[in-house]
Amino acid sequence: MRGLTLRAAAAQAGLTHGLIVRHFGTRDRLIEEAMEYAIDRSLAGSVPSGLVGTRPQLGDHLVEVGLDDGGAVAFQREVLNEALRNPRLRGLAVKMYERYESAVREQLEGMGVVDPDVVVLVGAAMDGLVRRQMDLRDLASTERAMRALDGIVRGLGVGAQRVD
């Protein structure tokens, strides 16, 4: 990420520098649009439509997304690291977490859990499990941990109350 320039992006894409500059304008805008694309791809596979309300496993397909599209997940991690150094990218980190937490919230509501703090907790746990899976490539362990998290969340859904 540190060496990323509009010129390097143009060369990698097989386009002219001028075309990239005209379309994106700045390096930060290029990163922002690439991050939006990566988030869209990840969310498209992590919380499939139609599963909510049909008693899906929490995080259905999330582990597979980490395996199938590890490059997008790694890119998002890199952008988050860059946002720590570059305050102009902090908004991107906030937007990424908001979008992921919205997807988690939708799935949890289908399980009867509406506490916003649980949304953050479960989102962080799922994020950690995907990262662990990418690092260790231990699918069986990751799937067991996801099932355990699913069981915990389902237990919270019984008689759940919103906590504000």
N, C-alpha and C positions, 0 to 999 in steps of 0.2 A: 504494500500500500504506500509505503514511504517513497518509492521510486515512480509512482504512477504520475504520468503527465498526459495531457491531451494528445501530444505528439506520439507517445508510446501507445496510447489506446487506439489511435488512428492506424498506426503500423500493424498492431495486433489484429485489428478488424479488417485490414486491407482497404482502408479508406484514406482519403486525403486529410491532412491536418486541418485545412480550411473547413471541410465539411463537418468535422467533429466540433471545431470551435463555433461554427455557425449554429449547430444544433444544440450543444450543451452550454457554451459560453464560458463556463468555469470548471475547474477540476472538481470542486465541491458539488456542482450540479450533476456532473457525470456520475460521481459516487452516489448521490442521492437517487438518481434514476436507476442505477444498477441495483441499489439496495431495495428499492420498491419492487423491481422485477424479481429479485431473489426471494423477498418476503411473499409475493404473490405465488410464486412456484411452490414454496414450502407450505403455505396455507392451503393451497389447492389439494395437496395430498395428505395433510395431517388431520384435518377434520372434515371428512367427506360429507357432502350434503346428504340428507336423508337418514343419517345415522342417529342424529339427536332424537330422543324420544323412543328409539327402538332398542333401548338398553344396550348401547354399544360398550365395548371396553373403553375405558378412558384412554385417550391417546391412540386409538386405532390408527394404524398406518404411520404413526409418527416415527417409529423406529425405522421403518422401511424408507421413509423420506430421508432420514439421516444417512442411510446406506446408499440409496439410489442417487441422491442429489447432494452428496457430501461436499462438493465444490461450492454450492450455494450456501450451505451452512457454514463452511469454513470462511467464505467471503464475508458473511454477516458477522462472524466473530472478529474478523480483521477490521471491519468498519467500526465495530464497538470499541475495539482497542484504540483505533485512530481517534475516535470521538473523545477518549480520555485525554488525548494530547491536543486536540483541535476543538475548541469550544464551538466553532461554527457548525460542527457535525453533531453536537449534542442533541439537537432537535430530531435528528435521524434516529438516534438511539431511543429517545422517548417515543417516537412514532412507531418504531418496531415493536417495542414492548406493549404499547397500547393495542396494536393490531393483533399480536399474539394473545394478549390477555382477553381481548374481545372474543376470539375464537374459543379460548378455554372457557370463558364465562358462558358462552352459548352451550357448550357441551355439558358444563356443570349444571346449568339450569335444567337441562333435560334429565339430569340425575337427581333433581330436587335440592341442589345446593345453590344458595343465592348470596352467601356471605362474600363481599368483595375481598376481604383479607385471605379467604381460602382460595379465591381465584389467583391472587398473587403467589401464594404458597405453592399451589399445584402447578402453576405455570413455571415457577422456578425449579420445582422438582423435575418436571418433564424436560425442561431445558438442560438441566444437569445430567439426566439420563441419556439424552441424545448426545451430549458432548462426551460422556463416558463411553457410549457405544462407538462413537467415531474414534476415540483414542484407543480403546482396548479391543474392539471388534469381538465382543463376547455377547452375541445375540441372545443366547439362552438366558444368561444372567440378566440382561436388560429387560427381556420379556417378563421374567419372573418379578422383577422389581416394578414394572409397569402394572402387572396384575395385582401386586400388593398395594400399590398406590390406588388403583381402581377400587379395591376392597375397602380401604380406609375412607375414600371419598364417598362410596355408597353408604357406609355406616353413618357418615355425617348427614347424608341426605334424608335419613329417617327422622322425621319431625324437625327438619331444619328451620331455623329462624334467621332472618337477615340481621346482622350485627352492624350497627352504624356507630 
